[in-house]
């Protein structure tokens, strides 16, 4: 097996595995922090104890996601040094700066105030205590900002100079790094995705709990209110991802045109001025031959690509992947460390982009229906059990949608690890062996599977134990009035 799979393939698989699994928990923990902070804010405003209990209850899931996210993040950084030492040496001066600031400032503040918030409920006034969880949420977002600053450099290198003597890139302007155009279209999009994750995870778990409760259970009100708060945050996230995603796609046409063309399934340049309708059609479905890189089948919708890419009913030009490959061959050379061409994985990007877009739209529609069913003066959310199942299944959709978006971002710059500067083949460690990569892949996979299993088991256990009124429900449950008397007679015998 080792001889059949190359070192580069194993290293890429390991990077994909560690990054995707870590990215399961980054949006989850940031989003949950925002939802929990919103719940405690409602407690400060309304002075109703139920909102305080909400924040305390759902913080258990948040703390679990934070812990797993830290562990997976450490593994991800470890594999950078193990498998991608050439990359680390080449851009370490640039890549290391934002990561160091993230660890020393954002992560330190996040960790400190998580502890302060968790253990001081009775030591500070509510208006002061809620500040701690908002600091956690803001620090988590800033942590993502610094990490995405490093990632944005890989997508659009700025603020650097090449030291030919040392054979590496050096940072010349931290200001340029932090004002990178790519960063400020990527960060808002990712941040809105965290709102989607946090909101729908809590709403979905609440729906699953409502399926197990009777209509007159005292916990019903707790989980219904949890759904409302969570879905308001989730809807803000869905709307935000649509707005920021539109801007992101618009900017990609100039920054990473090959990615954009593959996302839209355009192999041959499409010029609206040469068409009878003066517009660009949008491919609903498309299949590209991975060998010839030609689209062999597609279903088109008129005018839509002009609307999406040109913000107009007509007009616009999309350069196709075939022409872009010729341009890149001329710019970077026909062969670059064994690379035959500069095509990206067209089919993967095309469908990952649609999974992300359609998934976000589906989540938005479900949220609107759920909020309508869950209005204060109606019990529709309880009587329509089929919809509770749909809302419960939505628990898992943010992971799918966010992962699809991340695949578009990362695979779209193939074959570069740093766009236009360093190829993936150049970045891999020169001394790593296929056997060590295979073993570490197996160990990491088993570790991630175990962590994921424990996370799911503990989350289900928290939900199964019920809300803060579960014990009260047991106390209020009907009991046999002669139970104690019967016990006494049995003992007397």
VEXDREN-2710 file (C-alpha; in Angstrom, 1 decimal):
% VEXDREN-2710
k/r/px/py/pz
1/UNK/0.0/0.0/0.0
2/UNK/2.8/2.4/0.8
3/UNK/4.4/1.8/-2.6
4/UNK/1.1/2.5/-4.3
5/UNK/0.5/5.8/-2.5
6/UNK/3.2/8.5/-2.7
7/UNK/4.6/10.7/0.1
8/UNK/2.9/13.8/-1.3
9/UNK/-0.5/12.1/-1.5
10/UNK/-0.2/10.8/2.1
11/UNK/0.9/14.2/3.4
12/UNK/-1.9/16.0/1.6
13/UNK/-4.4/13.5/3.0
14/UNK/-3.1/14.0/6.5
15/UNK/-3.4/17.8/6.1
16/UNK/-6.9/17.5/4.8
17/UNK/-7.9/15.2/7.6
18/UNK/-6.5/17.2/10.4
19/UNK/-7.7/20.5/9.0
20/UNK/-11.3/19.4/8.3
21/UNK/-11.7/17.7/11.7
22/UNK/-10.3/20.8/13.5
23/UNK/-12.6/22.9/11.4
24/UNK/-15.6/20.9/12.7
25/UNK/-15.0/22.5/16.1
26/UNK/-13.7/26.0/15.4
27/UNK/-17.0/27.3/13.9
28/UNK/-18.9/25.2/16.5
29/UNK/-17.1/26.7/19.6
30/UNK/-17.2/30.3/18.3
31/UNK/-20.9/30.1/17.3
32/UNK/-21.9/28.4/20.6
33/UNK/-20.0/31.2/22.5
34/UNK/-22.1/33.8/20.7
35/UNK/-25.4/31.9/21.4
36/UNK/-24.6/31.4/25.1
37/UNK/-23.6/35.0/25.4
38/UNK/-26.9/36.0/23.8
39/UNK/-28.8/33.9/26.3
40/UNK/-27.1/35.4/29.2
41/UNK/-27.6/38.9/27.8
42/UNK/-31.4/38.1/27.7
43/UNK/-31.1/37.1/31.4
44/UNK/-29.5/40.5/32.2
45/UNK/-32.2/42.4/30.2
46/UNK/-35.3/40.4/31.2
47/UNK/-34.2/39.2/34.7
48/UNK/-35.9/35.8/34.0
49/UNK/-34.1/32.9/35.5
50/UNK/-34.8/30.6/32.6
51/UNK/-32.2/32.5/30.4
52/UNK/-29.5/32.1/33.1
53/UNK/-30.3/28.4/33.2
54/UNK/-30.1/28.3/29.4
55/UNK/-26.6/29.8/29.3
56/UNK/-25.4/27.4/32.0
57/UNK/-26.9/24.4/30.3
58/UNK/-25.7/25.0/26.8
59/UNK/-22.2/26.1/28.0
60/UNK/-21.6/22.4/28.8
61/UNK/-21.7/21.7/25.0
62/UNK/-19.6/24.8/24.3
63/UNK/-16.9/23.8/26.8
64/UNK/-16.7/20.3/25.3
65/UNK/-16.3/21.8/21.8
66/UNK/-13.7/24.2/23.0
67/UNK/-11.6/21.4/24.6
68/UNK/-11.8/19.2/21.5
69/UNK/-10.9/22.1/19.3
70/UNK/-7.8/22.8/21.3
71/UNK/-6.6/19.2/21.1
72/UNK/-7.2/19.0/17.3
73/UNK/-5.5/22.4/16.8
74/UNK/-2.4/21.1/18.5
75/UNK/-2.3/18.1/16.3
76/UNK/-2.7/20.2/13.2
77/UNK/0.2/22.4/14.2
78/UNK/2.3/19.4/14.9
79/UNK/1.8/17.9/11.5
80/UNK/2.9/21.2/9.9
81/UNK/6.4/20.7/11.3
82/UNK/6.4/17.0/10.6
83/UNK/5.2/16.9/7.0
84/UNK/5.6/20.4/5.7
85/UNK/9.0/21.5/6.9
86/UNK/10.0/23.0/3.6
87/UNK/6.9/25.2/3.6
88/UNK/7.6/26.1/7.3
89/UNK/11.1/27.1/6.4
90/UNK/10.1/29.1/3.3
91/UNK/7.3/31.2/4.8
92/UNK/7.8/30.7/8.6
93/UNK/8.8/34.3/9.1
94/UNK/5.4/35.3/7.7
95/UNK/3.2/32.4/8.8
96/UNK/4.5/32.3/12.3
97/UNK/3.8/36.0/13.2
98/UNK/0.0/35.9/13.1
99/UNK/-0.1/32.4/14.7
100/UNK/2.2/33.6/17.6
101/UNK/-0.1/36.7/18.1
102/UNK/-3.1/34.4/18.1
103/UNK/-1.7/32.2/20.8
104/UNK/-0.3/35.0/23.0
105/UNK/-3.2/37.4/22.8
106/UNK/-6.5/35.9/21.5
107/UNK/-6.2/32.4/22.8
108/UNK/-4.8/33.5/26.1
109/UNK/-7.7/36.0/26.6
110/UNK/-10.2/33.3/25.5
111/UNK/-8.9/30.7/27.9
112/UNK/-8.6/33.1/30.8
113/UNK/-12.1/34.4/30.5
114/UNK/-13.6/31.0/30.0
115/UNK/-12.4/30.0/33.4
116/UNK/-13.4/33.4/34.9
117/UNK/-16.9/33.1/33.5
118/UNK/-17.4/29.4/34.4
119/UNK/-16.6/29.8/38.1
120/UNK/-17.9/33.2/39.1
121/UNK/-21.7/33.0/38.6
122/UNK/-22.3/34.0/42.2
123/UNK/-19.4/36.4/42.6
124/UNK/-20.3/39.1/40.1
125/UNK/-23.5/41.0/39.2
126/UNK/-25.2/39.6/36.1
127/UNK/-24.3/42.8/34.1
128/UNK/-20.7/42.3/34.9
129/UNK/-20.6/38.5/34.5
130/UNK/-22.1/38.6/31.0
131/UNK/-19.1/40.7/29.9
132/UNK/-16.8/37.7/30.5
133/UNK/-18.6/35.5/28.0
134/UNK/-18.7/38.2/25.4
135/UNK/-15.0/38.6/25.8
136/UNK/-14.7/34.9/25.2
137/UNK/-16.8/35.2/22.0
138/UNK/-14.8/38.2/20.8
139/UNK/-11.5/36.6/21.6
140/UNK/-12.5/33.5/19.8
141/UNK/-13.3/35.5/16.7
142/UNK/-10.0/37.4/16.9
143/UNK/-8.3/34.0/17.2
144/UNK/-9.9/33.1/13.9
145/UNK/-8.9/36.5/12.4
146/UNK/-5.2/35.9/13.1
147/UNK/-5.3/32.3/11.7
148/UNK/-7.1/33.5/8.6
149/UNK/-4.5/36.2/8.2
150/UNK/-2.0/33.4/7.8
151/UNK/-4.3/31.5/5.5
152/UNK/-5.0/34.6/3.4
153/UNK/-1.3/35.1/2.7
154/UNK/-1.4/31.6/1.3
155/UNK/-4.3/32.6/-1.0
156/UNK/-3.0/36.1/-1.9
157/UNK/0.6/36.8/-0.8
158/UNK/1.2/40.4/0.3
159/UNK/3.7/42.3/2.5
160/UNK/6.7/40.1/1.8
161/UNK/10.1/40.0/0.1
162/UNK/12.2/37.1/-1.1
163/UNK/15.6/36.7/0.5
164/UNK/17.5/34.9/-2.3
165/UNK/20.5/34.3/0.0
166/UNK/18.4/32.5/2.6
167/UNK/16.0/31.1/0.0
168/UNK/12.8/32.1/1.9
169/UNK/10.1/34.8/2.0
170/UNK/10.3/37.4/4.8
171/UNK/7.6/39.7/6.2
172/UNK/8.1/43.3/5.3
173/UNK/4.8/44.8/6.4
174/UNK/2.5/43.4/9.1
175/UNK/0.1/46.2/8.1
176/UNK/-0.1/44.8/4.5
177/UNK/-0.7/41.3/6.0
178/UNK/-3.6/42.5/8.1
179/UNK/-5.1/44.6/5.4
180/UNK/-4.9/41.8/2.8
181/UNK/-8.0/42.0/0.6
182/UNK/-8.4/38.2/0.8
183/UNK/-8.5/38.4/4.6
184/UNK/-11.4/40.9/4.7
185/UNK/-13.5/38.9/2.3
186/UNK/-12.7/35.5/4.0
187/UNK/-12.9/36.5/7.7
188/UNK/-16.5/37.9/7.6
189/UNK/-17.7/34.9/5.6
190/UNK/-16.1/32.4/8.1
191/UNK/-17.5/34.4/11.1
192/UNK/-21.0/34.3/9.7
193/UNK/-20.5/30.5/9.2
194/UNK/-19.8/30.2/13.0
195/UNK/-23.2/31.9/13.7
196/UNK/-24.8/29.3/11.5
197/UNK/-23.0/26.4/13.3
198/UNK/-23.8/27.6/16.9
199/UNK/-27.4/28.5/16.1
200/UNK/-28.4/25.3/14.4
201/UNK/-26.5/22.9/16.6
202/UNK/-28.5/24.2/19.7
203/UNK/-31.8/24.4/17.8
204/UNK/-31.3/20.9/16.4
205/UNK/-30.4/19.4/19.8
206/UNK/-33.4/21.2/21.3
207/UNK/-35.7/19.7/18.7
208/UNK/-34.4/16.2/19.4
209/UNK/-35.1/16.8/23.1
210/UNK/-38.6/18.0/22.4
211/UNK/-39.3/14.8/20.5
212/UNK/-38.8/12.9/23.8
213/UNK/-40.8/15.2/26.1
214/UNK/-44.5/15.3/26.7
215/UNK/-46.4/18.5/25.9
216/UNK/-47.0/19.3/29.6
217/UNK/-43.4/18.7/30.6
218/UNK/-41.9/21.7/32.5
219/UNK/-38.7/21.4/30.3
220/UNK/-40.7/22.2/27.1
221/UNK/-40.6/26.0/27.7
222/UNK/-36.8/25.8/28.3
223/UNK/-36.1/24.1/25.0
224/UNK/-38.6/26.1/23.0
225/UNK/-37.0/29.4/24.1
226/UNK/-33.6/27.8/23.3
227/UNK/-34.7/27.2/19.8
228/UNK/-35.9/30.8/19.3
229/UNK/-32.6/32.4/20.5
230/UNK/-30.4/29.9/18.6
231/UNK/-32.3/30.3/15.4
232/UNK/-32.2/34.1/15.5
233/UNK/-28.4/33.9/15.7
234/UNK/-28.5/31.2/13.0
235/UNK/-30.6/33.3/10.7
236/UNK/-28.2/36.2/11.1
237/UNK/-25.5/33.9/10.1
238/UNK/-27.3/32.6/7.0
239/UNK/-28.0/36.1/5.8
240/UNK/-24.4/37.1/6.5
241/UNK/-23.0/34.2/4.6
242/UNK/-25.1/35.1/1.6
243/UNK/-23.9/38.7/1.6
244/UNK/-20.2/38.0/2.3
245/UNK/-20.2/34.9/0.0
246/UNK/-21.5/37.1/-2.9
247/UNK/-18.7/39.6/-2.3
248/UNK/-16.2/36.7/-2.0
249/UNK/-17.2/35.2/-5.3
250/UNK/-17.2/38.6/-7.0
251/UNK/-13.6/39.3/-5.9
252/UNK/-12.4/35.8/-6.9
253/UNK/-12.9/36.7/-10.5
254/UNK/-9.7/38.9/-10.4
255/UNK/-7.8/37.3/-7.5
256/UNK/-8.2/33.6/-8.2
257/UNK/-10.0/33.3/-11.6
258/UNK/-9.2/29.5/-12.0
259/UNK/-11.1/28.8/-8.8
260/UNK/-14.0/30.9/-9.9
261/UNK/-14.2/29.3/-13.3
262/UNK/-14.2/25.8/-11.8
263/UNK/-16.9/26.8/-9.2
264/UNK/-19.1/27.8/-12.1
265/UNK/-18.2/25.0/-14.4
266/UNK/-16.8/27.3/-17.2
267/UNK/-14.2/25.5/-19.3
268/UNK/-14.3/27.7/-22.3
269/UNK/-14.4/31.5/-22.0
270/UNK/-17.9/32.9/-21.8
271/UNK/-18.3/36.4/-23.2
272/UNK/-21.9/37.7/-22.9
273/UNK/-21.4/40.2/-25.7
274/UNK/-21.1/37.4/-28.2
275/UNK/-24.4/35.7/-27.1
276/UNK/-27.8/36.5/-28.4
277/UNK/-29.2/37.1/-24.9
278/UNK/-26.2/39.2/-23.9
279/UNK/-26.0/37.3/-20.7
280/UNK/-24.1/34.5/-19.0
281/UNK/-26.0/31.3/-18.2
282/UNK/-25.4/29.5/-14.9
283/UNK/-24.7/25.8/-14.6
284/UNK/-27.1/24.1/-12.3
285/UNK/-25.3/20.7/-12.9
286/UNK/-22.0/20.1/-14.7
287/UNK/-19.7/17.2/-15.3
288/UNK/-16.1/17.8/-16.3
289/UNK/-13.8/15.1/-17.7
290/UNK/-10.8/15.1/-15.3
291/UNK/-8.4/14.1/-18.0
292/UNK/-9.3/16.5/-20.8
293/UNK/-10.7/19.2/-18.4
294/UNK/-13.7/19.7/-20.7
295/UNK/-17.3/19.9/-19.6
296/UNK/-19.0/16.9/-21.1
297/UNK/-22.5/17.5/-19.7
298/UNK/-24.3/20.5/-18.1
299/UNK/-27.8/21.9/-17.3
300/UNK/-27.9/25.7/-17.6
301/UNK/-30.2/28.4/-16.3
302/UNK/-30.2/31.6/-18.4
303/UNK/-29.0/35.0/-17.1
304/UNK/-28.1/33.7/-13.6
305/UNK/-24.3/33.9/-13.8
306/UNK/-24.5/37.5/-15.1
307/UNK/-26.6/38.3/-12.0
308/UNK/-24.2/36.5/-9.6
309/UNK/-20.9/37.4/-11.2
310/UNK/-21.7/40.8/-12.8
311/UNK/-24.6/42.0/-10.5
312/UNK/-26.6/42.7/-13.7
313/UNK/-29.2/41.0/-15.7
314/UNK/-26.9/41.0/-18.7
315/UNK/-23.2/41.4/-19.4
316/UNK/-20.0/40.0/-18.0
317/UNK/-17.2/37.7/-19.1
318/UNK/-15.9/34.6/-17.4
319/UNK/-12.5/33.4/-18.5
320/UNK/-12.6/29.6/-18.9
321/UNK/-10.2/27.1/-17.3
322/UNK/-8.7/26.2/-20.6
323/UNK/-7.6/29.7/-21.4
324/UNK/-6.5/30.4/-17.8
325/UNK/-4.3/27.3/-17.9
326/UNK/-2.6/28.6/-21.0
327/UNK/-2.1/32.0/-19.2
328/UNK/-0.6/30.3/-16.1
329/UNK/1.7/28.1/-18.3
330/UNK/3.0/31.3/-19.9
331/UNK/3.4/33.0/-16.6
332/UNK/4.8/30.2/-14.4
333/UNK/6.2/27.8/-16.9
334/UNK/4.7/24.7/-18.6
335/UNK/6.4/22.4/-16.0
336/UNK/6.9/23.4/-12.5
337/UNK/8.4/20.7/-10.3
338/UNK/6.6/17.9/-12.1
339/UNK/3.3/19.7/-12.5
340/UNK/1.7/19.1/-15.9
341/UNK/-0.9/21.9/-15.7
342/UNK/-2.6/24.4/-13.5
343/UNK/-6.1/23.0/-13.4
344/UNK/-7.9/22.7/-10.1
345/UNK/-10.2/19.8/-9.2
346/UNK/-13.1/21.1/-11.2
347/UNK/-15.9/18.6/-10.2
348/UNK/-15.0/18.8/-6.5
349/UNK/-15.1/22.6/-6.5
350/UNK/-18.3/22.8/-8.6
351/UNK/-20.3/20.6/-6.3
352/UNK/-18.7/21.7/-3.0
353/UNK/-19.7/25.2/-3.9
354/UNK/-23.3/24.1/-4.6
355/UNK/-23.5/22.1/-1.4
356/UNK/-22.4/25.2/0.5
357/UNK/-24.9/27.5/-1.2
358/UNK/-27.9/25.2/-1.3
359/UNK/-27.2/24.0/2.3
360/UNK/-27.2/27.6/3.5
361/UNK/-30.5/28.3/1.7
362/UNK/-32.1/25.2/3.2
363/UNK/-31.0/26.1/6.7
364/UNK/-32.5/29.6/6.2
365/UNK/-35.8/28.2/5.1
366/UNK/-36.0/25.7/8.0
367/UNK/-35.1/28.5/10.5
368/UNK/-38.0/30.7/9.2
369/UNK/-40.5/27.9/9.4
370/UNK/-39.3/26.9/12.8
371/UNK/-39.6/30.4/14.2
372/UNK/-43.1/30.6/12.8
373/UNK/-44.1/27.2/14.3
374/UNK/-42.5/28.2/17.6
375/UNK/-44.5/31.4/18.1
376/UNK/-45.5/32.2/21.7
377/UNK/-49.2/31.6/21.3
378/UNK/-49.1/28.4/19.3
379/UNK/-47.9/24.8/19.9
380/UNK/-47.3/24.0/16.3
381/UNK/-43.7/23.1/17.0
382/UNK/-44.9/20.4/19.3
383/UNK/-47.7/19.0/17.2
384/UNK/-45.7/18.8/14.0
385/UNK/-43.3/16.1/15.0
386/UNK/-42.2/15.6/11.4
387/UNK/-40.8/19.1/11.4
388/UNK/-39.0/18.5/14.7
389/UNK/-37.2/15.6/13.0
390/UNK/-36.2/17.9/10.2
391/UNK/-35.0/20.6/12.6
392/UNK/-33.1/17.9/14.5
393/UNK/-31.3/16.7/11.4
394/UNK/-30.3/20.3/10.8
395/UNK/-27.9/19.8/13.7
396/UNK/-25.4/18.2/11.3
397/UNK/-25.9/20.5/8.3
398/UNK/-23.5/23.3/9.5
399/UNK/-20.7/20.8/9.6
400/UNK/-21.4/19.8/6.0
401/UNK/-21.8/23.3/4.7
402/UNK/-18.8/24.8/6.5
403/UNK/-16.6/21.8/5.3
404/UNK/-17.8/22.3/1.7
405/UNK/-16.8/26.0/1.9
406/UNK/-13.4/25.1/3.3
407/UNK/-12.8/22.6/0.5
408/UNK/-13.6/25.4/-2.1
409/UNK/-11.1/27.7/-0.3
410/UNK/-8.3/25.3/0.0
411/UNK/-8.6/23.2/-3.2
412/UNK/-9.2/26.2/-5.3
413/UNK/-5.5/27.3/-5.1
414/UNK/-4.2/24.0/-6.4
415/UNK/-1.3/23.3/-7.3
416/UNK/0.0/26.1/-5.0
417/UNK/0.4/26.0/-1.3
418/UNK/1.3/29.7/-1.5
419/UNK/-0.4/31.1/-4.5
420/UNK/2.1/31.9/-7.3
421/UNK/5.1/31.4/-5.0
422/UNK/5.4/27.8/-3.8
423/UNK/3.8/24.6/-5.0
424/UNK/2.5/21.8/-2.8
425/UNK/5.2/19.5/-4.1
426/UNK/7.9/22.0/-3.0
427/UNK/6.4/22.3/0.5
428/UNK/6.5/18.7/1.6
429/UNK/9.2/17.7/4.1
430/UNK/12.2/16.2/2.2
431/UNK/13.1/13.6/4.8
432/UNK/9.7/12.2/5.7
433/UNK/9.0/8.6/4.7
434/UNK/5.9/7.0/3.3
435/UNK/5.9/4.5/6.2
436/UNK/5.9/7.2/8.9
437/UNK/3.2/9.1/7.1
438/UNK/1.0/6.0/6.8
439/UNK/1.4/5.2/10.5
440/UNK/0.8/8.8/11.6
441/UNK/-2.3/8.9/9.3
442/UNK/-3.7/5.8/11.0
443/UNK/-2.9/7.1/14.5
444/UNK/-4.4/10.5/13.7
445/UNK/-7.5/9.0/12.2
446/UNK/-8.1/6.7/15.3
447/UNK/-7.4/9.7/17.6
448/UNK/-10.0/11.9/15.7
449/UNK/-12.5/9.0/15.6
450/UNK/-12.1/8.6/19.4
451/UNK/-12.4/12.3/20.1
452/UNK/-15.4/12.6/17.8
453/UNK/-17.0/9.6/19.5
454/UNK/-16.4/10.9/23.0
455/UNK/-17.7/14.4/22.0
456/UNK/-21.0/12.9/20.6
457/UNK/-21.4/10.6/23.6
458/UNK/-20.9/13.4/26.1
459/UNK/-23.2/15.8/24.2
460/UNK/-25.9/13.1/24.0
461/UNK/-25.5/12.5/27.7
462/UNK/-25.8/16.2/28.6
463/UNK/-29.0/16.4/26.4
464/UNK/-30.4/13.1/27.8
465/UNK/-30.0/14.3/31.4
466/UNK/-32.3/17.1/30.4
467/UNK/-32.6/20.8/31.2
468/UNK/-32.2/22.4/34.6
469/UNK/-35.9/21.6/35.4
470/UNK/-35.5/17.9/34.9
471/UNK/-35.2/17.2/38.6
472/UNK/-38.2/19.5/39.3
473/UNK/-40.2/17.4/36.8
474/UNK/-39.4/14.3/38.7
475/UNK/-40.5/15.9/41.9
476/UNK/-43.8/17.0/40.3
477/UNK/-44.4/13.6/38.7
478/UNK/-47.5/11.8/40.1
479/UNK/-46.8/9.1/42.7
480/UNK/-48.9/6.5/44.5
481/UNK/-50.3/8.2/47.6
482/UNK/-50.2/4.8/49.4
483/UNK/-46.6/4.0/48.3
484/UNK/-45.0/4.9/51.7
485/UNK/-47.8/3.0/53.6
486/UNK/-47.3/-0.1/51.5
487/UNK/-43.6/0.0/52.1
488/UNK/-44.2/0.2/55.9
489/UNK/-46.6/-2.8/55.8
490/UNK/-44.0/-4.8/53.8
491/UNK/-41.3/-4.0/56.3
492/UNK/-43.6/-5.0/59.3
493/UNK/-44.1/-8.4/57.7
END
